[in-house]
Amino acid sequence: MTNQDLLQVVQEYGSPVYVYNAEKIEAQYKRLTAAFKKVKQVKINYAVKALSNIAILQTMKNLGAGLDTVSIQEVRLGLAAGVKPENIIFTPNGVSLSEIERVAAMGVQINIDNLSILEQFGTKHPKTPVCIRINPHVMAGGNTNISVGHIDSKFGISIHQIPHILRIVENTGMKINGVHMHTGSDILDIEVFLYASEILFDTAKHFEDLEFIDFGSGFKVPYKEGDIETDIEEFGEKLGERFNAFAKAYKKPLTLAFEPGKFLVSEAGKFLASVNVVKQTTSTVFAQIDSGFNHLIRPMLYGSQHEIHNISNPDGKQRFYSVVGYICETDTFANNRRIAEISEEDILAFSNAGAYCFSMASNYNSRYRPAEVLWKNGESQLIRKRETFDDLVHNQIPLKELQSIEV
Ligand SMILES: Cc1ncc(COP(=O)(O)O)c(C=O)c1O
């Protein structure tokens, strides 16, 4: 997508707007599958939470991906996109037994991450095979909020509780058809991932009926030039070799599964916003855009540093700016960043806006959530309309004496 293409998208659909490049999604998918070409059966289940627009889910389905879901609503979105239930895995944390039962009844693969539900589910539905999520007690992941495989985290069943899992399996007669881990996002060091994988292989040895081993995700993507990223090719080579050796010893066909979100969609996304005000203060120059952390919360939530380009004046003189939003509290996207000279009404493009951006957007300050656009074969396609005032009020019930809301 060129700057001209992006400016055209703003012209057509307004600002702010998210735009996703379908070709980049496809390239990432192919890169991942190519890295594991030596493994006979590989399954990529796209983590829907990263970006859950139905058009994106259809794109994933067309590429051959399944889906990784964490709520019954994500499952329903996947089914609405035409993904078959057997190509969906449900990997929730802390949801009720009844939600898990409803998802199981749809024919979706269940992944259970605590002993209490495992026992209750196994007792009631011994014929439904389930996957178990283990906690390998490995500290991995970038930000502490996304490091989820360590001993103090709420995720997974501790590897020290394997004897208890085995007892539940024996007592209920249930079948465990998969073992799973997800240690966190933004894992820098593949050795840590490989170490955790060994723990998963050790766990797998305890179960006789496995059909797949799911290594979760957490691949790091670059945010700017020179950033460290997971070396997928080296990782594929090393884990693939180890997996093949394990599968041979296991003596039954096994599928290697992953559930990447960020890796598939992060770099495909751009967030485009217009500059409302350029404000010179005693200490900095603020560029205030027509958005805020209501639309892109990652910088405030995780400290993520999205690259920002002034696509209206790309060749302008580089100057220092603090890019902020219009929210009624601090909402800083970038501090003291070198950006081509900014004028009011210029369009700024934020990179890496595909994963956990729109899907975390809210109506805070009663703003509308932006439109979403898919860029494919050199053309733009609207995949979500910008919200309107109707969307803000349609579930609200005014006081009786004030029965109508004027829109
Ligand atoms: C269980 C599980 N699987 C997969 C993912 C996707 O991770 P990423 O977007 O880093 O690939 C997450 C992210 O939170 C997750 O919790």
The ligand as an SDF file (V2000), in Angstrom:
LIG
                    3D

 16 16  0  0  0  0  0  0  0  0999 V2000
   -3.9620  -18.7010   24.3640 C   0  0  0  0  0  0  0  0  0  0  0  0
   -3.4320  -17.7310   23.3840 C   0  0  0  0  0  0  0  0  0  0  0  0
   -3.0900  -18.1640   22.1660 N   0  0  0  0  0  0  0  0  0  0  0  0
   -2.6200  -17.3200   21.2150 C   0  0  0  0  0  0  0  0  0  0  0  0
   -2.4750  -15.9720   21.4620 C   0  0  0  0  0  0  0  0  0  0  0  0
   -1.9520  -15.0870   20.3750 C   0  0  0  0  0  0  0  0  0  0  0  0
   -0.7280  -14.5540   20.7000 O   0  0  0  0  0  0  0  0  0  0  0  0
    0.0530  -13.6300   19.6870 P   0  0  0  0  0  0  0  0  0  0  0  0
   -0.8770  -12.5680   19.2410 O   0  0  0  0  0  0  0  0  0  0  0  0
    1.2180  -13.1130   20.4360 O   0  0  0  0  0  0  0  0  0  0  0  0
    0.4630  -14.4730   18.5290 O   0  0  0  0  0  0  0  0  0  0  0  0
   -2.7870  -15.4710   22.7260 C   0  0  0  0  0  0  0  0  0  0  0  0
   -2.6320  -14.0550   23.0340 C   0  0  0  0  0  0  0  0  0  0  0  0
   -2.9900  -13.5180   24.0310 O   0  0  0  0  0  0  0  0  0  0  0  0
   -3.3010  -16.3720   23.7100 C   0  0  0  0  0  0  0  0  0  0  0  0
   -3.6350  -15.9470   24.9280 O   0  0  0  0  0  0  0  0  0  0  0  0
  1  2  1  0
  2  3  1  0
  2 15  2  0
  3  4  2  0
  4  5  1  0
  5  6  1  0
  5 12  2  0
  6  7  1  0
  7  8  1  0
  8  9  2  0
  8 10  1  0
  8 11  1  0
 12 13  1  0
 12 15  1  0
 13 14  2  0
 15 16  1  0
M  END
$$$$
